Amino acid sequence: MPDHIARGNAAKSAIRAKVEHVFAHQKCRFGLYIRTIGLTRAQAKMTLANLAYNFDRLIFHERMAASG
């Protein structure tokens, strides 16, 4: 592998490691694997995952209230 490609891969891996560490507790809860470069994209992906989770919980509670 050429040196410039190895350096680029190392830089991307370092950024991914920092981003993935920030969202580790949320990823475990949702079972997500966030493999994006950049904190903003990772935050957007987590926001959408949280929104989907909240909708699921809302539907669950509305069904429980309707049946019980």
C-alpha contacts under 8 A as a table, 3 or more apart, distances in Angstrom:
res1	aa1	res2	aa2	distance
1	M	5	I	6.79
1	M	6	A	6.61
2	P	5	I	5.51
2	P	6	A	6.38
3	D	6	A	5.07
3	D	7	R	6.16
4	H	7	R	5.16
4	H	8	G	6.21
5	I	8	G	5.03
5	I	9	N	6.12
6	A	9	N	5.11
6	A	10	A	6.13
7	R	10	A	5.07
7	R	11	A	6.19
8	G	11	A	5.14
8	G	12	K	6.24
9	N	12	K	5.15
9	N	13	S	6.07
10	A	13	S	5.08
10	A	14	A	6.19
11	A	14	A	5.18
11	A	15	I	6.43
12	K	15	I	5.20
12	K	16	R	6.15
12	K	37	I	6.81
13	S	16	R	5.01
13	S	17	A	6.05
14	A	17	A	5.17
14	A	18	K	6.41
15	I	18	K	5.22
15	I	19	V	6.25
15	I	37	I	6.57
15	I	38	G	6.98
16	R	19	V	5.09
16	R	20	E	5.89
16	R	35	R	6.77
16	R	36	T	6.74
16	R	37	I	5.94
16	R	38	G	7.50
17	A	20	E	5.20
17	A	21	H	6.06
18	K	21	H	5.27
18	K	22	V	6.61
19	V	22	V	5.40
19	V	23	F	6.84
19	V	37	I	7.96
19	V	38	G	7.17
19	V	39	L	5.91
19	V	42	A	7.04
20	E	23	F	5.40
20	E	24	A	5.90
20	E	34	I	6.83
20	E	35	R	7.83
21	H	24	A	5.14
22	V	25	H	7.98
23	F	26	Q	5.42
23	F	27	K	6.06
24	A	27	K	5.12
24	A	28	C	6.31
25	H	28	C	5.38
25	H	29	R	6.59
26	Q	29	R	5.20
26	Q	30	F	6.40
26	Q	46	M	7.99
27	K	30	F	5.23
27	K	31	G	5.40
27	K	32	L	4.81
27	K	33	Y	6.71
27	K	34	I	7.85
28	C	31	G	5.05
28	C	32	L	6.84
29	R	32	L	8.00
30	F	49	A	7.78
34	I	42	A	6.68
34	I	45	K	7.63
35	R	42	A	7.93
36	T	41	R	6.47
36	T	42	A	6.01
37	I	41	R	7.10
37	I	42	A	7.52
38	G	41	R	5.69
38	G	42	A	6.49
39	L	42	A	5.11
39	L	43	Q	6.04
40	T	43	Q	5.08
40	T	44	A	6.18
41	R	44	A	5.04
41	R	45	K	6.19
42	A	45	K	5.07
42	A	46	M	6.19
43	Q	46	M	5.09
43	Q	47	T	6.02
44	A	47	T	5.02
44	A	48	L	6.29
45	K	48	L	5.26
45	K	49	A	6.26
46	M	49	A	4.93
46	M	50	N	6.03
47	T	50	N	5.10
47	T	51	L	6.09
48	L	51	L	4.99
48	L	52	A	6.17
49	A	52	A	5.14
49	A	53	Y	6.19
50	N	53	Y	4.99
50	N	54	N	6.10
51	L	54	N	5.08
51	L	55	F	6.24
52	A	55	F	5.13
52	A	56	D	6.26
53	Y	56	D	5.08
53	Y	57	R	6.27
54	N	57	R	5.06
54	N	58	L	6.09
55	F	58	L	4.98
55	F	59	I	6.16
56	D	59	I	5.22
56	D	60	F	6.16
57	R	60	F	4.98
57	R	61	H	6.18
58	L	61	H	5.24
58	L	62	E	6.11
59	I	62	E	5.11
59	I	63	R	6.10
60	F	63	R	5.24
60	F	64	M	6.21
61	H	64	M	5.01
61	H	65	A	6.12
62	E	65	A	5.12
62	E	66	A	6.13
63	R	66	A	5.07
63	R	67	S	6.12
64	M	67	S	5.30
64	M	68	G	5.90
65	A	68	G	5.30
